């Protein structure tokens, strides 16, 4: 199985990605930066409608997230959930992904305390990437 993930959107390239995925009947995971969601609401709605998986990639893509206080981490994740749910109410957000793949016990534990979404067990094992 191949898992495709697209990080750091939604942005201008996203419609082309969605077109390509649709053409090949491929489902992917979109790890979205919260502050970009409202400006691209229609794209997020399209992702959900076309069966893609939504992923929380924090509000501001702060790569220093693990060194921030728990409250800040919580806010980064919660604001992003709220932004996504403002445009696709009730849509499942199955994962979060720390910017830069910077998972730490602190980040994982804060995320686990957020009711929806919380990180699923497989989440911290995702390969760390450059995003
Ligand atoms: Zn990223």
Backbone and ligand atoms as CSV (ligand in chain L), in Angstrom:
chain,resi,resn,atom,element,x,y,z
A,1,UNK,N,N,0.835,-1.192,0.000
A,1,UNK,CA,C,0.000,0.000,0.000
A,1,UNK,C,C,0.875,1.250,0.000
A,2,UNK,N,N,0.454,2.196,-0.781
A,2,UNK,CA,C,1.175,3.460,-0.835
A,2,UNK,C,C,0.314,4.527,-0.167
A,3,UNK,N,N,0.897,5.264,0.747
A,3,UNK,CA,C,0.172,6.359,1.390
A,3,UNK,C,C,0.723,7.677,0.865
A,4,UNK,N,N,-0.129,8.431,0.251
A,4,UNK,CA,C,0.286,9.731,-0.252
A,4,UNK,C,C,-0.143,10.810,0.728
A,5,UNK,N,N,0.782,11.656,1.080
A,5,UNK,CA,C,0.407,12.780,1.927
A,5,UNK,C,C,0.894,14.068,1.273
A,6,UNK,N,N,0.083,15.107,1.421
A,6,UNK,CA,C,0.425,16.423,0.897
A,6,UNK,C,C,0.403,17.397,2.057
A,7,UNK,N,N,1.554,17.978,2.323
A,7,UNK,CA,C,1.697,18.853,3.483
A,7,UNK,C,C,1.661,20.323,3.097
A,8,UNK,N,N,1.329,21.125,4.096
A,8,UNK,CA,C,1.524,22.579,4.070
A,8,UNK,C,C,0.479,23.339,3.256
A,9,UNK,N,N,-0.527,22.662,2.744
A,9,UNK,CA,C,-1.606,23.358,2.055
A,9,UNK,C,C,-2.697,23.726,3.039
A,10,UNK,N,N,-3.891,24.033,2.610
A,10,UNK,CA,C,-4.220,24.149,1.188
A,10,UNK,C,C,-3.660,25.440,0.587
A,11,UNK,N,N,-3.318,25.340,-0.682
A,11,UNK,CA,C,-2.802,26.509,-1.375
A,11,UNK,C,C,-3.091,26.398,-2.856
A,12,UNK,N,N,-2.451,27.235,-3.645
A,12,UNK,CA,C,-2.801,27.368,-5.068
A,12,UNK,C,C,-2.608,26.077,-5.854
A,13,UNK,N,N,-1.656,25.246,-5.435
A,13,UNK,CA,C,-1.402,24.000,-6.157
A,13,UNK,C,C,-2.431,22.919,-5.883
A,14,UNK,N,N,-3.202,23.101,-4.832
A,14,UNK,CA,C,-4.068,22.013,-4.380
A,14,UNK,C,C,-5.094,21.566,-5.423
A,15,UNK,N,N,-5.725,22.465,-6.182
A,15,UNK,CA,C,-6.696,21.984,-7.180
A,15,UNK,C,C,-6.067,21.036,-8.199
A,16,UNK,N,N,-4.842,21.316,-8.621
A,16,UNK,CA,C,-4.177,20.441,-9.589
A,16,UNK,C,C,-3.913,19.066,-8.982
A,17,UNK,N,N,-3.528,19.069,-7.714
A,17,UNK,CA,C,-3.304,17.795,-7.014
A,17,UNK,C,C,-4.609,17.010,-6.926
A,18,UNK,N,N,-5.678,17.701,-6.564
A,18,UNK,CA,C,-6.979,17.025,-6.449
A,18,UNK,C,C,-7.437,16.478,-7.800
A,19,UNK,N,N,-7.208,17.230,-8.855
A,19,UNK,CA,C,-7.579,16.763,-10.199
A,19,UNK,C,C,-6.823,15.484,-10.556
A,20,UNK,N,N,-5.532,15.492,-10.265
A,20,UNK,CA,C,-4.689,14.336,-10.595
A,20,UNK,C,C,-5.119,13.101,-9.793
A,21,UNK,N,N,-5.376,13.307,-8.521
A,21,UNK,CA,C,-5.807,12.188,-7.669
A,21,UNK,C,C,-7.136,11.623,-8.173
A,22,UNK,N,N,-8.049,12.510,-8.532
A,22,UNK,CA,C,-9.363,12.067,-9.007
A,22,UNK,C,C,-9.223,11.270,-10.296
A,23,UNK,N,N,-8.355,11.751,-11.164
A,23,UNK,CA,C,-8.134,11.101,-12.443
A,23,UNK,C,C,-7.623,9.667,-12.276
A,24,UNK,N,N,-6.813,9.462,-11.214
A,24,UNK,CA,C,-6.232,8.140,-10.980
A,24,UNK,C,C,-6.934,7.378,-9.858
A,25,UNK,N,N,-8.032,7.915,-9.380
A,25,UNK,CA,C,-8.814,7.264,-8.317
A,25,UNK,C,C,-7.952,6.946,-7.102
A,26,UNK,N,N,-7.183,7.906,-6.681
A,26,UNK,CA,C,-6.289,7.737,-5.531
A,26,UNK,C,C,-6.790,8.618,-4.392
A,27,UNK,N,N,-6.787,8.036,-3.190
A,27,UNK,CA,C,-7.126,8.823,-2.002
A,27,UNK,C,C,-5.827,9.187,-1.287
A,28,UNK,N,N,-5.760,10.399,-0.824
A,28,UNK,CA,C,-4.546,10.871,-0.156
A,28,UNK,C,C,-4.901,11.510,1.183
A,29,UNK,N,N,-3.860,11.882,1.892
A,29,UNK,CA,C,-4.022,12.588,3.161
A,29,UNK,C,C,-3.458,13.994,2.998
A,30,UNK,N,N,-4.253,14.977,3.388
A,30,UNK,CA,C,-3.820,16.367,3.297
A,30,UNK,C,C,-3.553,16.915,4.692
A,31,UNK,N,N,-2.289,17.229,4.957
A,31,UNK,CA,C,-1.906,17.817,6.238
A,31,UNK,C,C,-1.918,19.336,6.071
A,32,UNK,N,N,-2.914,19.954,6.702
A,32,UNK,CA,C,-3.190,21.362,6.414
A,32,UNK,C,C,-2.755,22.314,7.514
A,33,UNK,N,N,-2.254,23.446,7.062
A,33,UNK,CA,C,-1.864,24.510,7.975
A,33,UNK,C,C,-3.118,25.345,8.274
A,34,UNK,N,N,-3.455,25.438,9.538
A,34,UNK,CA,C,-4.738,26.021,9.943
A,34,UNK,C,C,-4.990,27.419,9.430
A,35,UNK,N,N,-3.949,28.256,9.461
A,35,UNK,CA,C,-4.168,29.657,9.065
A,35,UNK,C,C,-4.438,29.806,7.567
A,36,UNK,N,N,-4.211,28.746,6.782
A,36,UNK,CA,C,-4.477,28.806,5.350
A,36,UNK,C,C,-5.857,28.243,4.990
A,37,UNK,N,N,-6.519,27.677,5.974
A,37,UNK,CA,C,-7.752,26.942,5.678
A,37,UNK,C,C,-8.891,27.862,5.248
A,38,UNK,N,N,-9.114,28.939,5.990
A,38,UNK,CA,C,-10.279,29.788,5.710
A,38,UNK,C,C,-10.223,30.371,4.302
A,39,UNK,N,N,-9.020,30.721,3.863
A,39,UNK,CA,C,-8.863,31.330,2.541
A,39,UNK,C,C,-9.088,30.326,1.410
A,40,UNK,N,N,-9.046,29.053,1.750
A,40,UNK,CA,C,-9.186,28.006,0.725
A,40,UNK,C,C,-10.294,27.037,1.121
A,41,UNK,N,N,-11.341,27.580,1.686
A,41,UNK,CA,C,-12.413,26.743,2.235
A,41,UNK,C,C,-12.975,25.777,1.200
A,42,UNK,N,N,-13.147,26.248,-0.023
A,42,UNK,CA,C,-13.749,25.390,-1.046
A,42,UNK,C,C,-12.865,24.175,-1.345
A,43,UNK,N,N,-11.559,24.358,-1.241
A,43,UNK,CA,C,-10.647,23.234,-1.472
A,43,UNK,C,C,-10.757,22.195,-0.371
A,44,UNK,N,N,-10.906,22.678,0.854
A,44,UNK,CA,C,-11.045,21.747,1.978
A,44,UNK,C,C,-12.349,20.970,1.849
A,45,UNK,N,N,-13.397,21.673,1.424
A,45,UNK,CA,C,-14.678,21.002,1.215
A,45,UNK,C,C,-14.561,19.952,0.113
A,46,UNK,N,N,-13.793,20.287,-0.904
A,46,UNK,CA,C,-13.610,19.335,-1.996
A,46,UNK,C,C,-12.819,18.100,-1.532
A,47,UNK,N,N,-11.782,18.310,-0.745
A,47,UNK,CA,C,-11.020,17.171,-0.197
A,47,UNK,C,C,-11.935,16.216,0.547
A,48,UNK,N,N,-12.751,16.797,1.422
A,48,UNK,CA,C,-13.646,15.959,2.232
A,48,UNK,C,C,-14.661,15.261,1.330
A,49,UNK,N,N,-15.223,15.984,0.375
A,49,UNK,CA,C,-16.250,15.416,-0.500
A,49,UNK,C,C,-15.684,14.301,-1.372
A,50,UNK,N,N,-14.405,14.405,-1.712
A,50,UNK,CA,C,-13.801,13.409,-2.602
A,50,UNK,C,C,-13.139,12.268,-1.832
A,51,UNK,N,N,-13.346,12.248,-0.527
A,51,UNK,CA,C,-12.935,11.086,0.261
A,51,UNK,C,C,-11.502,11.083,0.734
A,52,UNK,N,N,-10.853,12.216,0.683
A,52,UNK,CA,C,-9.485,12.278,1.178
A,52,UNK,C,C,-9.476,12.417,2.702
A,53,UNK,N,N,-8.336,12.093,3.274
A,53,UNK,CA,C,-8.185,12.154,4.719
A,53,UNK,C,C,-7.631,13.524,5.115
A,54,UNK,N,N,-8.250,14.087,6.143
A,54,UNK,CA,C,-7.828,15.406,6.623
A,54,UNK,C,C,-6.868,15.233,7.794
A,55,UNK,N,N,-5.864,16.071,7.806
A,55,UNK,CA,C,-4.803,15.979,8.820
A,55,UNK,C,C,-4.460,17.391,9.280
A,56,UNK,N,N,-4.288,17.518,10.574
A,56,UNK,CA,C,-3.998,18.800,11.219
A,56,UNK,C,C,-2.479,19.004,11.252
A,57,UNK,N,N,-2.015,20.052,10.599
A,57,UNK,CA,C,-0.563,20.310,10.509
A,57,UNK,C,C,-0.190,21.585,11.264
A,58,UNK,N,N,-0.951,21.880,12.285
A,58,UNK,CA,C,-0.820,23.031,13.196
A,58,UNK,C,C,-1.263,24.345,12.542
A,59,UNK,N,N,-1.485,25.337,13.393
A,59,UNK,CA,C,-1.997,26.616,12.925
A,59,UNK,C,C,-0.968,27.394,12.115
A,60,UNK,N,N,0.250,27.466,12.622
A,60,UNK,CA,C,1.230,28.382,12.016
A,60,UNK,C,C,2.474,27.674,11.475
A,61,UNK,N,N,2.438,26.343,11.418
A,61,UNK,CA,C,3.593,25.584,10.935
A,61,UNK,C,C,4.861,25.954,11.701
A,62,UNK,N,N,4.751,25.933,13.000
A,62,UNK,CA,C,5.855,26.295,13.881
A,62,UNK,C,C,6.767,25.079,14.086
A,63,UNK,N,N,7.938,25.117,13.462
A,63,UNK,CA,C,8.822,23.950,13.557
A,63,UNK,C,C,9.478,23.821,14.926
A,64,UNK,N,N,9.325,24.844,15.744
A,64,UNK,CA,C,9.853,24.772,17.107
A,64,UNK,C,C,8.788,24.277,18.087
A,65,UNK,N,N,7.721,23.752,17.548
A,65,UNK,CA,C,6.590,23.355,18.383
A,65,UNK,C,C,6.972,22.547,19.632
A,66,UNK,N,N,7.872,21.568,19.510
A,66,UNK,CA,C,8.170,20.761,20.693
A,66,UNK,C,C,8.733,21.567,21.861
A,67,UNK,N,N,9.320,22.718,21.575
A,67,UNK,CA,C,9.907,23.501,22.667
A,67,UNK,C,C,8.914,24.516,23.237
A,68,UNK,N,N,7.722,24.579,22.684
A,68,UNK,CA,C,6.724,25.535,23.177
A,68,UNK,C,C,5.998,24.972,24.397
A,69,UNK,N,N,5.424,25.879,25.187
A,69,UNK,CA,C,4.621,25.418,26.329
A,69,UNK,C,C,3.405,24.615,25.852
A,70,UNK,N,N,2.923,23.762,26.733
A,70,UNK,CA,C,1.781,22.896,26.386
A,70,UNK,C,C,0.588,23.707,25.896
A,71,UNK,N,N,0.344,24.861,26.507
A,71,UNK,CA,C,-0.800,25.684,26.099
A,71,UNK,C,C,-0.682,26.133,24.646
A,72,UNK,N,N,0.523,26.480,24.269
A,72,UNK,CA,C,0.762,26.936,22.905
A,72,UNK,C,C,0.549,25.786,21.911
A,73,UNK,N,N,1.054,24.624,22.268
A,73,UNK,CA,C,0.881,23.446,21.403
A,73,UNK,C,C,-0.608,23.152,21.247
A,74,UNK,N,N,-1.312,23.196,22.369
A,74,UNK,CA,C,-2.752,22.906,22.351
A,74,UNK,C,C,-3.477,23.904,21.448
A,75,UNK,N,N,-3.119,25.182,21.571
A,75,UNK,CA,C,-3.761,26.216,20.764
A,75,UNK,C,C,-3.484,26.001,19.275
A,76,UNK,N,N,-2.241,25.669,18.940
A,76,UNK,CA,C,-1.881,25.416,17.530
A,76,UNK,C,C,-2.753,24.319,16.936
A,77,UNK,N,N,-2.989,23.280,17.707
A,77,UNK,CA,C,-3.770,22.138,17.207
A,77,UNK,C,C,-5.263,22.438,17.229
A,78,UNK,N,N,-5.712,23.038,18.337
A,78,UNK,CA,C,-7.151,23.280,18.469
A,78,UNK,C,C,-7.654,24.305,17.450
A,79,UNK,N,N,-6.902,25.372,17.261
A,79,UNK,CA,C,-7.328,26.396,16.275
A,79,UNK,C,C,-7.447,25.802,14.887
A,80,UNK,N,N,-6.548,24.885,14.584
A,80,UNK,CA,C,-6.576,24.255,13.260
A,80,UNK,C,C,-7.806,23.358,13.124
A,81,UNK,N,N,-8.081,22.581,14.161
A,81,UNK,CA,C,-9.326,21.786,14.131
A,81,UNK,C,C,-10.524,22.680,13.918
A,82,UNK,N,N,-10.548,23.778,14.652
A,82,UNK,CA,C,-11.704,24.678,14.590
A,82,UNK,C,C,-11.845,25.273,13.184
A,83,UNK,N,N,-10.717,25.641,12.591
A,83,UNK,CA,C,-10.755,26.232,11.249
A,83,UNK,C,C,-11.263,25.213,10.228
A,84,UNK,N,N,-10.790,23.981,10.355
A,84,UNK,CA,C,-11.235,22.932,9.424
A,84,UNK,C,C,-12.732,22.666,9.621
A,85,UNK,N,N,-13.131,22.580,10.860
A,85,UNK,CA,C,-14.542,22.280,11.137
A,85,UNK,C,C,-15.467,23.449,10.819
A,86,UNK,N,N,-14.914,24.638,10.737
A,86,UNK,CA,C,-15.737,25.781,10.324
A,86,UNK,C,C,-16.146,25.635,8.857
A,87,UNK,N,N,-15.327,24.981,8.071
A,87,UNK,CA,C,-15.651,24.840,6.642
A,87,UNK,C,C,-16.204,23.457,6.291
A,88,UNK,N,N,-15.835,22.435,7.062
A,88,UNK,CA,C,-16.417,21.099,6.863
A,88,UNK,C,C,-16.869,20.565,8.225
A,89,UNK,N,N,-18.025,21.058,8.684
A,89,UNK,CA,C,-18.479,20.693,10.035
A,89,UNK,C,C,-18.581,19.170,10.199
A,90,UNK,N,N,-17.978,18.688,11.289
A,90,UNK,CA,C,-18.103,17.275,11.620
A,90,UNK,C,C,-17.208,16.338,10.833
A,91,UNK,N,N,-16.438,16.866,9.892
A,91,UNK,CA,C,-15.567,15.974,9.117
A,91,UNK,C,C,-14.486,15.401,10.032
A,92,UNK,N,N,-14.204,14.108,9.881
A,92,UNK,CA,C,-13.138,13.534,10.712
A,92,UNK,C,C,-11.771,14.092,10.327
A,93,UNK,N,N,-10.982,14.406,11.339
A,93,UNK,CA,C,-9.593,14.830,11.127
A,93,UNK,C,C,-8.775,13.718,11.761
A,94,UNK,N,N,-8.233,12.859,10.929
A,94,UNK,CA,C,-7.736,11.587,11.455
A,94,UNK,C,C,-6.333,11.651,12.030
A,95,UNK,N,N,-5.587,12.638,11.646
A,95,UNK,CA,C,-4.203,12.706,12.097
A,95,UNK,C,C,-3.808,14.133,12.404
A,96,UNK,N,N,-2.745,14.254,13.148
A,96,UNK,CA,C,-2.045,15.517,13.121
A,96,UNK,C,C,-0.628,15.193,12.727
A,97,UNK,N,N,0.032,16.161,12.189
A,97,UNK,CA,C,1.435,15.989,11.852
A,97,UNK,C,C,2.189,17.201,12.338
A,98,UNK,N,N,3.211,16.978,13.155
A,98,UNK,CA,C,4.010,18.086,13.655
A,98,UNK,C,C,4.862,18.645,12.518
A,99,UNK,N,N,4.987,19.970,12.415
A,99,UNK,CA,C,5.829,20.552,11.366
A,99,UNK,C,C,7.258,20.020,11.474
A,100,UNK,N,N,7.820,19.674,10.348
A,100,UNK,CA,C,9.168,19.129,10.342
A,100,UNK,C,C,9.234,17.713,10.879
A,101,UNK,N,N,8.078,17.105,11.142
A,101,UNK,CA,C,8.084,15.759,11.717
A,101,UNK,C,C,8.607,15.741,13.142
A,102,UNK,N,N,8.532,16.904,13.804
A,102,UNK,CA,C,9.089,17.028,15.156
A,102,UNK,C,C,8.144,16.498,16.222
A,103,UNK,N,N,7.994,15.205,16.240
A,103,UNK,CA,C,7.171,14.611,17.288
A,103,UNK,C,C,8.003,14.444,18.539
A,104,UNK,N,N,7.443,14.825,19.636
A,104,UNK,CA,C,8.087,14.591,20.924
A,104,UNK,C,C,6.997,14.092,21.865
A,105,UNK,N,N,7.389,13.501,22.976
A,105,UNK,CA,C,6.367,13.039,23.935
A,105,UNK,C,C,5.429,14.166,24.348
A,106,UNK,N,N,5.972,15.374,24.478
A,106,UNK,CA,C,5.137,16.513,24.874
A,106,UNK,C,C,4.064,16.802,23.818
A,107,UNK,N,N,4.465,16.841,22.556
A,107,UNK,CA,C,3.518,17.114,21.477
A,107,UNK,C,C,2.466,16.007,21.416
A,108,UNK,N,N,2.920,14.778,21.509
A,108,UNK,CA,C,1.998,13.645,21.429
A,108,UNK,C,C,1.021,13.673,22.598
A,109,UNK,N,N,1.516,14.007,23.782
A,109,UNK,CA,C,0.637,13.974,24.939
A,109,UNK,C,C,-0.374,15.117,24.903
A,110,UNK,N,N,0.028,16.285,24.440
A,110,UNK,CA,C,-0.933,17.384,24.311
A,110,UNK,C,C,-1.995,17.023,23.267
A,111,UNK,N,N,-1.547,16.488,22.151
A,111,UNK,CA,C,-2.490,16.129,21.085
A,111,UNK,C,C,-3.482,15.082,21.562
A,112,UNK,N,N,-3.005,14.173,22.385
A,112,UNK,CA,C,-3.880,13.108,22.885
A,112,UNK,C,C,-4.986,13.667,23.770
A,113,UNK,N,N,-4.747,14.858,24.342
A,113,UNK,CA,C,-5.736,15.467,25.219
A,113,UNK,C,C,-6.786,16.269,24.476
A,114,UNK,N,N,-6.654,16.387,23.172
A,114,UNK,CA,C,-7.623,17.138,22.382
A,114,UNK,C,C,-8.642,16.149,21.836
A,115,UNK,N,N,-9.905,16.354,22.185
A,115,UNK,CA,C,-10.893,15.321,21.877
A,115,UNK,C,C,-11.039,15.001,20.393
A,116,UNK,N,N,-11.016,15.985,19.539
A,116,UNK,CA,C,-11.205,15.688,18.122
A,116,UNK,C,C,-10.398,16.663,17.290
A,117,UNK,N,N,-9.429,16.231,16.550
A,117,UNK,CA,C,-8.998,14.845,16.488
A,117,UNK,C,C,-7.970,14.601,17.563
A,118,UNK,N,N,-7.731,13.386,17.833
A,118,UNK,CA,C,-6.539,13.074,18.611
A,118,UNK,C,C,-5.649,12.263,17.696
A,119,UNK,N,N,-4.415,12.225,18.042
A,119,UNK,CA,C,-3.485,11.479,17.214
A,119,UNK,C,C,-3.767,9.998,17.368
A,120,UNK,N,N,-3.834,9.323,16.252
A,120,UNK,CA,C,-4.000,7.885,16.339
A,120,UNK,C,C,-2.636,7.249,16.576
A,121,UNK,N,N,-2.676,6.004,16.980
A,121,UNK,CA,C,-1.449,5.352,17.404
A,121,UNK,C,C,-0.346,5.383,16.347
A,122,UNK,N,N,-0.733,5.284,15.124
A,122,UNK,CA,C,0.285,5.193,14.085
A,122,UNK,C,C,0.925,6.541,13.766
A,123,UNK,N,N,0.315,7.582,14.237
A,123,UNK,CA,C,0.726,8.914,13.820
A,123,UNK,C,C,2.199,9.256,14.100
A,124,UNK,N,N,2.678,9.039,15.345
A,124,UNK,CA,C,4.065,9.436,15.615
A,124,UNK,C,C,5.088,8.638,14.846
A,125,UNK,N,N,4.691,7.548,14.251
A,125,UNK,CA,C,5.661,6.744,13.524
A,125,UNK,C,C,5.779,7.169,12.074
A,126,UNK,N,N,4.988,8.162,11.696
A,126,UNK,CA,C,5.121,8.636,10.322
A,126,UNK,C,C,6.541,9.146,10.121
A,127,UNK,N,N,7.086,8.886,8.948
A,127,UNK,CA,C,8.470,9.326,8.733
A,127,UNK,C,C,8.594,10.837,8.855
A,128,UNK,N,N,9.623,11.258,9.510
A,128,UNK,CA,C,9.882,12.682,9.605
A,128,UNK,C,C,10.321,13.172,8.222
A,129,UNK,N,N,9.770,14.266,7.808
A,129,UNK,CA,C,10.141,14.799,6.490
A,129,UNK,C,C,10.614,16.226,6.603
A,130,UNK,N,N,10.766,16.831,5.480
A,130,UNK,CA,C,11.273,18.192,5.478
A,130,UNK,C,C,10.168,19.214,5.667
A,131,UNK,N,N,8.938,18.753,5.676
A,131,UNK,CA,C,7.847,19.694,5.822
A,131,UNK,C,C,7.618,20.001,7.275
L,1,ZN,ZN,ZN,4.899,20.997,6.837
